[in-house]
Structures are given as C-alpha cells and as structure tokens.
Amino acid sequence: MTECDEVRTMLLSGRALDAGSASHLAACPRCSAEQAAVRALAAYAVPAPPSPAGVLAAAAPLLALRARRAGWRALGRAVAAALVPLPLVLLVDVYLVRAAYGMLQALLPRVLSFYVVFNYAATLTLLLAVTYAMVPIVAERQLRLRREESRA
C-alpha cells in the first residue's frame, strides 16, 4: 500500500492525520486534489436499511399476485394431466358396456339387459364426473399445503 493510499484511508475513516501524513498531503498534488472529495465521501451518511416487516409489507401485493398465478398454472397442469387418459378410459368403457350388453342379451330379455347396462353406464358416468370434479379441488389443496410449508 502506498503512502497516498494510507492518507486517503485516514481521510476516509475520519481519523486525525499524523505529521508524516499531513506533510505528504501538503506535498502530493494528487492527494491535495482528492482531499475535498474524500472528506465529502467520509461525511456522507449511509441510510439505515429498511426493516424486514416494511419490505414484506411493500412486496405483499406482488407476492399475492404471483401466488395466484402459480395456483392457476398448477391447476391447469393438473387438469391437463387428468384429461390426457380420458379418451382411452372412455373407449375402454364403451367397449366394456357393449360387450356386457351383448352378453346380457343372450341370457336375459332385451329390456332387462338394457336396464342393467344403462344403470351401469349411468353409474360409471357419475363416478367419472365426480373423479374429474375432484381434480381442481385436490390440486388447490396441494398448492395450499405447499404454500404453508414454504412459509413455515
């Protein structure tokens, strides 16, 4: 470290200059030119950082908006993942219902076999509707639990 650096450090820290540093300050044109700027920099008061509660209160609207957007994305992904296998499930169910109807027609009268197959299809439709109606509810619950875990 040079003598110029030592003098600037003493000026910046606000310490009193010793005799050697004062003579260097008087003799060195560079240190003499920078003396006023360094003293002004030393007098600058650094503001206190804001409190964490204030920062959190200022960021609360943005955080809430991002949480809502993340919730919609998660819900969309859950519904999309649930809808991917739906055509295959419906195709298999139609195949099973037709096969059951054909088999029951050989054993029972036509009206009775239609009644049994219709009730089975209605029950299957109700179960699929309830299952797919639960997808958004379960996705929202998982998202809420994930948010609570991240806050803890």
Protein Blocks (a to p, Z undefined) as FASTA:
>chain_A
ZZklmmmmmmmnopacdfklmmmmmmmmklmmmmmmmmmmmmpccdddddfklmmmmmmm
mmmmmmmmmmmmmmmmmmmmmmmmmmmmmmmmmmmmmmmmmmmmmmmcfklmmmmmmmmm
mmmmmmmmmmmmmmmmmmmmmmmmmmmmmmZZ
